[in-house]
Amino acid sequence: MVAVGVVRTPPGDDPAERLLSLQTEIDDWMHAHEPDAVAVERVFAKANIKGIMGTAQASAVPMLAAARRGLPLALHTPSEVKAAVTGNGRADKAQVTSMVTRILRLQVAPRPADAADALALAICHVWRGGAHDRIAQAVAAQQARAGVRR
């Protein structure tokens, strides 16, 4: 883990202003940390369509940021993330937070809970193949260098 953070916007603000604030924060974050890839939680709703709209709109912001930078983008469902870090796709927030803390060998649990969720998403992405392509590229580059030396 390099860093973790949570963007908060006032719920009463205009949705467009909230999305703009989110975009600004994500752009600043990406500029500061230069990620290799972006993982976003796939929005899933059974019944509460109205309640999920804000989340769906907000999830588009990091997707666009990844596209603008030419970064690979992956979407993972909440159950995939939970299963990856806890072994149980129905794990609760406390279980996810506990496992993230253990996996990353943190002295204290990430706070707020959304930070633990973000870290769980990153862990899922790496473990579910996000790093696979980078490893394959590194092996190919190493083999190419070794072939040049022969």
PyMOL CGO cylinders between C-alpha atoms (Angstrom):
from pymol import cmd
from pymol.cgo import CYLINDER

trace = [
    CYLINDER, 0.00, 0.00, 0.00, 1.29, 3.40, -0.97, 0.3, 1, 1, 1, 1, 1, 1,
    CYLINDER, 1.29, 3.40, -0.97, -1.62, 5.50, 0.25, 0.3, 1, 1, 1, 1, 1, 1,
    CYLINDER, -1.62, 5.50, 0.25, -5.35, 5.39, 0.86, 0.3, 1, 1, 1, 1, 1, 1,
    CYLINDER, -5.35, 5.39, 0.86, -7.95, 8.09, 1.07, 0.3, 1, 1, 1, 1, 1, 1,
    CYLINDER, -7.95, 8.09, 1.07, -11.65, 8.79, 0.83, 0.3, 1, 1, 1, 1, 1, 1,
    CYLINDER, -11.65, 8.79, 0.83, -13.30, 11.68, -1.02, 0.3, 1, 1, 1, 1, 1, 1,
    CYLINDER, -13.30, 11.68, -1.02, -16.31, 13.15, 0.75, 0.3, 1, 1, 1, 1, 1, 1,
    CYLINDER, -16.31, 13.15, 0.75, -18.69, 15.73, -0.68, 0.3, 1, 1, 1, 1, 1, 1,
    CYLINDER, -18.69, 15.73, -0.68, -21.62, 17.42, 1.07, 0.3, 1, 1, 1, 1, 1, 1,
    CYLINDER, -21.62, 17.42, 1.07, -24.79, 15.43, 0.32, 0.3, 1, 1, 1, 1, 1, 1,
    CYLINDER, -24.79, 15.43, 0.32, -26.79, 18.61, -0.09, 0.3, 1, 1, 1, 1, 1, 1,
    CYLINDER, -26.79, 18.61, -0.09, -24.57, 19.98, -2.86, 0.3, 1, 1, 1, 1, 1, 1,
    CYLINDER, -24.57, 19.98, -2.86, -25.67, 19.93, -6.48, 0.3, 1, 1, 1, 1, 1, 1,
    CYLINDER, -25.67, 19.93, -6.48, -24.85, 16.54, -8.06, 0.3, 1, 1, 1, 1, 1, 1,
    CYLINDER, -24.85, 16.54, -8.06, -22.78, 18.17, -10.81, 0.3, 1, 1, 1, 1, 1, 1,
    CYLINDER, -22.78, 18.17, -10.81, -20.68, 20.01, -8.22, 0.3, 1, 1, 1, 1, 1, 1,
    CYLINDER, -20.68, 20.01, -8.22, -20.18, 16.80, -6.25, 0.3, 1, 1, 1, 1, 1, 1,
    CYLINDER, -20.18, 16.80, -6.25, -18.99, 14.99, -9.38, 0.3, 1, 1, 1, 1, 1, 1,
    CYLINDER, -18.99, 14.99, -9.38, -16.66, 17.88, -10.22, 0.3, 1, 1, 1, 1, 1, 1,
    CYLINDER, -16.66, 17.88, -10.22, -15.17, 17.72, -6.71, 0.3, 1, 1, 1, 1, 1, 1,
    CYLINDER, -15.17, 17.72, -6.71, -14.70, 13.98, -7.10, 0.3, 1, 1, 1, 1, 1, 1,
    CYLINDER, -14.70, 13.98, -7.10, -13.02, 14.44, -10.47, 0.3, 1, 1, 1, 1, 1, 1,
    CYLINDER, -13.02, 14.44, -10.47, -10.66, 17.06, -9.08, 0.3, 1, 1, 1, 1, 1, 1,
    CYLINDER, -10.66, 17.06, -9.08, -9.68, 14.86, -6.12, 0.3, 1, 1, 1, 1, 1, 1,
    CYLINDER, -9.68, 14.86, -6.12, -9.15, 11.79, -8.31, 0.3, 1, 1, 1, 1, 1, 1,
    CYLINDER, -9.15, 11.79, -8.31, -7.07, 13.77, -10.80, 0.3, 1, 1, 1, 1, 1, 1,
    CYLINDER, -7.07, 13.77, -10.80, -4.93, 15.12, -7.95, 0.3, 1, 1, 1, 1, 1, 1,
    CYLINDER, -4.93, 15.12, -7.95, -4.58, 11.60, -6.50, 0.3, 1, 1, 1, 1, 1, 1,
    CYLINDER, -4.58, 11.60, -6.50, -3.55, 10.11, -9.84, 0.3, 1, 1, 1, 1, 1, 1,
    CYLINDER, -3.55, 10.11, -9.84, -1.07, 12.89, -10.47, 0.3, 1, 1, 1, 1, 1, 1,
    CYLINDER, -1.07, 12.89, -10.47, 0.50, 12.39, -7.04, 0.3, 1, 1, 1, 1, 1, 1,
    CYLINDER, 0.50, 12.39, -7.04, 0.62, 8.57, -7.07, 0.3, 1, 1, 1, 1, 1, 1,
    CYLINDER, 0.62, 8.57, -7.07, 0.79, 7.64, -10.79, 0.3, 1, 1, 1, 1, 1, 1,
    CYLINDER, 0.79, 7.64, -10.79, -1.09, 4.32, -10.61, 0.3, 1, 1, 1, 1, 1, 1,
    CYLINDER, -1.09, 4.32, -10.61, -0.50, 1.52, -13.11, 0.3, 1, 1, 1, 1, 1, 1,
    CYLINDER, -0.50, 1.52, -13.11, -4.17, 0.58, -13.30, 0.3, 1, 1, 1, 1, 1, 1,
    CYLINDER, -4.17, 0.58, -13.30, -7.60, 1.56, -12.01, 0.3, 1, 1, 1, 1, 1, 1,
    CYLINDER, -7.60, 1.56, -12.01, -10.10, -0.79, -10.37, 0.3, 1, 1, 1, 1, 1, 1,
    CYLINDER, -10.10, -0.79, -10.37, -13.68, 0.27, -9.75, 0.3, 1, 1, 1, 1, 1, 1,
    CYLINDER, -13.68, 0.27, -9.75, -16.41, -1.53, -7.88, 0.3, 1, 1, 1, 1, 1, 1,
    CYLINDER, -16.41, -1.53, -7.88, -19.08, -2.63, -10.32, 0.3, 1, 1, 1, 1, 1, 1,
    CYLINDER, -19.08, -2.63, -10.32, -22.38, -1.03, -9.38, 0.3, 1, 1, 1, 1, 1, 1,
    CYLINDER, -22.38, -1.03, -9.38, -25.08, -3.58, -8.74, 0.3, 1, 1, 1, 1, 1, 1,
    CYLINDER, -25.08, -3.58, -8.74, -28.66, -2.94, -7.68, 0.3, 1, 1, 1, 1, 1, 1,
    CYLINDER, -28.66, -2.94, -7.68, -31.49, -5.36, -7.14, 0.3, 1, 1, 1, 1, 1, 1,
    CYLINDER, -31.49, -5.36, -7.14, -34.32, -2.96, -6.37, 0.3, 1, 1, 1, 1, 1, 1,
    CYLINDER, -34.32, -2.96, -6.37, -33.17, 0.47, -5.16, 0.3, 1, 1, 1, 1, 1, 1,
    CYLINDER, -33.17, 0.47, -5.16, -32.49, 2.03, -8.56, 0.3, 1, 1, 1, 1, 1, 1,
    CYLINDER, -32.49, 2.03, -8.56, -32.98, 5.61, -7.36, 0.3, 1, 1, 1, 1, 1, 1,
    CYLINDER, -32.98, 5.61, -7.36, -30.52, 5.16, -4.50, 0.3, 1, 1, 1, 1, 1, 1,
    CYLINDER, -30.52, 5.16, -4.50, -27.88, 3.59, -6.70, 0.3, 1, 1, 1, 1, 1, 1,
    CYLINDER, -27.88, 3.59, -6.70, -27.87, 6.35, -9.35, 0.3, 1, 1, 1, 1, 1, 1,
    CYLINDER, -27.87, 6.35, -9.35, -25.45, 8.60, -7.45, 0.3, 1, 1, 1, 1, 1, 1,
    CYLINDER, -25.45, 8.60, -7.45, -23.08, 5.70, -6.93, 0.3, 1, 1, 1, 1, 1, 1,
    CYLINDER, -23.08, 5.70, -6.93, -23.25, 4.79, -10.61, 0.3, 1, 1, 1, 1, 1, 1,
    CYLINDER, -23.25, 4.79, -10.61, -22.57, 8.36, -11.66, 0.3, 1, 1, 1, 1, 1, 1,
    CYLINDER, -22.57, 8.36, -11.66, -19.63, 8.63, -9.24, 0.3, 1, 1, 1, 1, 1, 1,
    CYLINDER, -19.63, 8.63, -9.24, -18.13, 5.34, -10.43, 0.3, 1, 1, 1, 1, 1, 1,
    CYLINDER, -18.13, 5.34, -10.43, -17.86, 6.80, -13.94, 0.3, 1, 1, 1, 1, 1, 1,
    CYLINDER, -17.86, 6.80, -13.94, -15.41, 9.45, -12.72, 0.3, 1, 1, 1, 1, 1, 1,
    CYLINDER, -15.41, 9.45, -12.72, -12.44, 7.10, -12.05, 0.3, 1, 1, 1, 1, 1, 1,
    CYLINDER, -12.44, 7.10, -12.05, -13.30, 5.20, -15.24, 0.3, 1, 1, 1, 1, 1, 1,
    CYLINDER, -13.30, 5.20, -15.24, -12.95, 8.40, -17.25, 0.3, 1, 1, 1, 1, 1, 1,
    CYLINDER, -12.95, 8.40, -17.25, -9.75, 9.30, -15.38, 0.3, 1, 1, 1, 1, 1, 1,
    CYLINDER, -9.75, 9.30, -15.38, -8.29, 5.92, -16.32, 0.3, 1, 1, 1, 1, 1, 1,
    CYLINDER, -8.29, 5.92, -16.32, -9.30, 6.38, -19.97, 0.3, 1, 1, 1, 1, 1, 1,
    CYLINDER, -9.30, 6.38, -19.97, -7.79, 9.89, -20.11, 0.3, 1, 1, 1, 1, 1, 1,
    CYLINDER, -7.79, 9.89, -20.11, -4.48, 8.49, -18.86, 0.3, 1, 1, 1, 1, 1, 1,
    CYLINDER, -4.48, 8.49, -18.86, -4.55, 5.33, -20.98, 0.3, 1, 1, 1, 1, 1, 1,
    CYLINDER, -4.55, 5.33, -20.98, -4.59, 3.13, -17.86, 0.3, 1, 1, 1, 1, 1, 1,
    CYLINDER, -4.59, 3.13, -17.86, -6.08, -0.35, -17.75, 0.3, 1, 1, 1, 1, 1, 1,
    CYLINDER, -6.08, -0.35, -17.75, -9.47, -0.43, -16.04, 0.3, 1, 1, 1, 1, 1, 1,
    CYLINDER, -9.47, -0.43, -16.04, -11.06, -3.35, -14.23, 0.3, 1, 1, 1, 1, 1, 1,
    CYLINDER, -11.06, -3.35, -14.23, -14.50, -3.68, -12.68, 0.3, 1, 1, 1, 1, 1, 1,
    CYLINDER, -14.50, -3.68, -12.68, -15.08, -6.03, -9.75, 0.3, 1, 1, 1, 1, 1, 1,
    CYLINDER, -15.08, -6.03, -9.75, -18.38, -6.83, -8.08, 0.3, 1, 1, 1, 1, 1, 1,
    CYLINDER, -18.38, -6.83, -8.08, -18.75, -6.37, -4.33, 0.3, 1, 1, 1, 1, 1, 1,
    CYLINDER, -18.75, -6.37, -4.33, -19.04, -10.14, -3.86, 0.3, 1, 1, 1, 1, 1, 1,
    CYLINDER, -19.04, -10.14, -3.86, -15.83, -10.71, -5.89, 0.3, 1, 1, 1, 1, 1, 1,
    CYLINDER, -15.83, -10.71, -5.89, -14.00, -8.24, -3.66, 0.3, 1, 1, 1, 1, 1, 1,
    CYLINDER, -14.00, -8.24, -3.66, -15.33, -9.81, -0.46, 0.3, 1, 1, 1, 1, 1, 1,
    CYLINDER, -15.33, -9.81, -0.46, -14.52, -13.32, -1.68, 0.3, 1, 1, 1, 1, 1, 1,
    CYLINDER, -14.52, -13.32, -1.68, -11.01, -12.29, -2.70, 0.3, 1, 1, 1, 1, 1, 1,
    CYLINDER, -11.01, -12.29, -2.70, -10.06, -10.86, 0.69, 0.3, 1, 1, 1, 1, 1, 1,
    CYLINDER, -10.06, -10.86, 0.69, -12.13, -13.01, 3.07, 0.3, 1, 1, 1, 1, 1, 1,
    CYLINDER, -12.13, -13.01, 3.07, -12.97, -16.16, 1.16, 0.3, 1, 1, 1, 1, 1, 1,
    CYLINDER, -12.97, -16.16, 1.16, -16.66, -15.34, 1.58, 0.3, 1, 1, 1, 1, 1, 1,
    CYLINDER, -16.66, -15.34, 1.58, -18.59, -13.30, -0.99, 0.3, 1, 1, 1, 1, 1, 1,
    CYLINDER, -18.59, -13.30, -0.99, -21.14, -12.39, 1.68, 0.3, 1, 1, 1, 1, 1, 1,
    CYLINDER, -21.14, -12.39, 1.68, -18.66, -11.11, 4.27, 0.3, 1, 1, 1, 1, 1, 1,
    CYLINDER, -18.66, -11.11, 4.27, -19.67, -8.05, 6.24, 0.3, 1, 1, 1, 1, 1, 1,
    CYLINDER, -19.67, -8.05, 6.24, -17.73, -4.77, 6.46, 0.3, 1, 1, 1, 1, 1, 1,
    CYLINDER, -17.73, -4.77, 6.46, -16.07, -5.78, 9.74, 0.3, 1, 1, 1, 1, 1, 1,
    CYLINDER, -16.07, -5.78, 9.74, -14.74, -9.00, 8.21, 0.3, 1, 1, 1, 1, 1, 1,
    CYLINDER, -14.74, -9.00, 8.21, -13.44, -7.16, 5.15, 0.3, 1, 1, 1, 1, 1, 1,
    CYLINDER, -13.44, -7.16, 5.15, -11.77, -4.51, 7.29, 0.3, 1, 1, 1, 1, 1, 1,
    CYLINDER, -11.77, -4.51, 7.29, -10.20, -7.15, 9.53, 0.3, 1, 1, 1, 1, 1, 1,
    CYLINDER, -10.20, -7.15, 9.53, -8.77, -9.08, 6.58, 0.3, 1, 1, 1, 1, 1, 1,
    CYLINDER, -8.77, -9.08, 6.58, -7.49, -5.96, 4.82, 0.3, 1, 1, 1, 1, 1, 1,
    CYLINDER, -7.49, -5.96, 4.82, -5.72, -5.00, 8.04, 0.3, 1, 1, 1, 1, 1, 1,
    CYLINDER, -5.72, -5.00, 8.04, -4.16, -8.48, 8.28, 0.3, 1, 1, 1, 1, 1, 1,
    CYLINDER, -4.16, -8.48, 8.28, -3.26, -8.81, 4.60, 0.3, 1, 1, 1, 1, 1, 1,
    CYLINDER, -3.26, -8.81, 4.60, -1.52, -5.44, 4.53, 0.3, 1, 1, 1, 1, 1, 1,
    CYLINDER, -1.52, -5.44, 4.53, -0.02, -5.97, 8.00, 0.3, 1, 1, 1, 1, 1, 1,
    CYLINDER, -0.02, -5.97, 8.00, -1.37, -2.63, 9.19, 0.3, 1, 1, 1, 1, 1, 1,
    CYLINDER, -1.37, -2.63, 9.19, -1.05, -1.66, 12.85, 0.3, 1, 1, 1, 1, 1, 1,
    CYLINDER, -1.05, -1.66, 12.85, -4.56, -0.19, 12.87, 0.3, 1, 1, 1, 1, 1, 1,
    CYLINDER, -4.56, -0.19, 12.87, -7.58, -0.78, 10.70, 0.3, 1, 1, 1, 1, 1, 1,
    CYLINDER, -7.58, -0.78, 10.70, -8.08, 1.70, 7.86, 0.3, 1, 1, 1, 1, 1, 1,
    CYLINDER, -8.08, 1.70, 7.86, -10.65, 4.38, 8.66, 0.3, 1, 1, 1, 1, 1, 1,
    CYLINDER, -10.65, 4.38, 8.66, -13.23, 5.22, 7.56, 0.3, 1, 1, 1, 1, 1, 1,
    CYLINDER, -13.23, 5.22, 7.56, -14.73, 1.90, 6.43, 0.3, 1, 1, 1, 1, 1, 1,
    CYLINDER, -14.73, 1.90, 6.43, -14.74, 3.19, 2.85, 0.3, 1, 1, 1, 1, 1, 1,
    CYLINDER, -14.74, 3.19, 2.85, -10.92, 3.27, 2.97, 0.3, 1, 1, 1, 1, 1, 1,
    CYLINDER, -10.92, 3.27, 2.97, -10.88, -0.42, 3.89, 0.3, 1, 1, 1, 1, 1, 1,
    CYLINDER, -10.88, -0.42, 3.89, -13.30, -1.10, 1.04, 0.3, 1, 1, 1, 1, 1, 1,
    CYLINDER, -13.30, -1.10, 1.04, -11.00, 0.72, -1.41, 0.3, 1, 1, 1, 1, 1, 1,
    CYLINDER, -11.00, 0.72, -1.41, -8.02, -1.29, -0.21, 0.3, 1, 1, 1, 1, 1, 1,
    CYLINDER, -8.02, -1.29, -0.21, -10.03, -4.51, -0.50, 0.3, 1, 1, 1, 1, 1, 1,
    CYLINDER, -10.03, -4.51, -0.50, -10.83, -3.57, -4.10, 0.3, 1, 1, 1, 1, 1, 1,
    CYLINDER, -10.83, -3.57, -4.10, -7.12, -3.00, -4.81, 0.3, 1, 1, 1, 1, 1, 1,
    CYLINDER, -7.12, -3.00, -4.81, -6.19, -6.34, -3.22, 0.3, 1, 1, 1, 1, 1, 1,
    CYLINDER, -6.19, -6.34, -3.22, -8.89, -8.10, -5.23, 0.3, 1, 1, 1, 1, 1, 1,
    CYLINDER, -8.89, -8.10, -5.23, -7.63, -6.49, -8.42, 0.3, 1, 1, 1, 1, 1, 1,
    CYLINDER, -7.63, -6.49, -8.42, -4.05, -7.59, -7.84, 0.3, 1, 1, 1, 1, 1, 1,
    CYLINDER, -4.05, -7.59, -7.84, -5.01, -11.09, -6.74, 0.3, 1, 1, 1, 1, 1, 1,
    CYLINDER, -5.01, -11.09, -6.74, -7.58, -11.61, -9.48, 0.3, 1, 1, 1, 1, 1, 1,
    CYLINDER, -7.58, -11.61, -9.48, -5.19, -10.90, -12.31, 0.3, 1, 1, 1, 1, 1, 1,
    CYLINDER, -5.19, -10.90, -12.31, -4.53, -7.19, -12.24, 0.3, 1, 1, 1, 1, 1, 1,
    CYLINDER, -4.53, -7.19, -12.24, -0.86, -7.93, -11.72, 0.3, 1, 1, 1, 1, 1, 1,
    CYLINDER, -0.86, -7.93, -11.72, -0.83, -10.88, -14.14, 0.3, 1, 1, 1, 1, 1, 1,
    CYLINDER, -0.83, -10.88, -14.14, -0.32, -8.71, -17.21, 0.3, 1, 1, 1, 1, 1, 1,
    CYLINDER, -0.32, -8.71, -17.21, 2.45, -6.70, -15.54, 0.3, 1, 1, 1, 1, 1, 1,
    CYLINDER, 2.45, -6.70, -15.54, 4.25, -9.90, -14.53, 0.3, 1, 1, 1, 1, 1, 1,
    CYLINDER, 4.25, -9.90, -14.53, 3.92, -11.30, -18.06, 0.3, 1, 1, 1, 1, 1, 1,
    CYLINDER, 3.92, -11.30, -18.06, 5.27, -8.04, -19.51, 0.3, 1, 1, 1, 1, 1, 1,
    CYLINDER, 5.27, -8.04, -19.51, 8.20, -8.07, -17.08, 0.3, 1, 1, 1, 1, 1, 1,
    CYLINDER, 8.20, -8.07, -17.08, 9.04, -11.70, -17.95, 0.3, 1, 1, 1, 1, 1, 1,
    CYLINDER, 9.04, -11.70, -17.95, 8.84, -10.92, -21.68, 0.3, 1, 1, 1, 1, 1, 1,
    CYLINDER, 8.84, -10.92, -21.68, 11.07, -7.88, -21.26, 0.3, 1, 1, 1, 1, 1, 1,
    CYLINDER, 11.07, -7.88, -21.26, 13.57, -9.89, -19.25, 0.3, 1, 1, 1, 1, 1, 1,
    CYLINDER, 13.57, -9.89, -19.25, 13.59, -12.65, -21.88, 0.3, 1, 1, 1, 1, 1, 1,
    CYLINDER, 13.59, -12.65, -21.88, 14.03, -10.06, -24.63, 0.3, 1, 1, 1, 1, 1, 1,
    CYLINDER, 14.03, -10.06, -24.63, 16.99, -8.53, -22.79, 0.3, 1, 1, 1, 1, 1, 1,
    CYLINDER, 16.99, -8.53, -22.79, 18.51, -11.97, -22.28, 0.3, 1, 1, 1, 1, 1, 1,
    CYLINDER, 18.51, -11.97, -22.28, 18.01, -12.76, -25.99, 0.3, 1, 1, 1, 1, 1, 1,
    CYLINDER, 18.01, -12.76, -25.99, 19.79, -9.51, -26.96, 0.3, 1, 1, 1, 1, 1, 1,
    CYLINDER, 19.79, -9.51, -26.96, 22.80, -10.43, -24.80, 0.3, 1, 1, 1, 1, 1, 1,
    CYLINDER, 22.80, -10.43, -24.80, 23.28, -13.85, -26.41, 0.3, 1, 1, 1, 1, 1, 1,
]
cmd.load_cgo(trace, "trace")
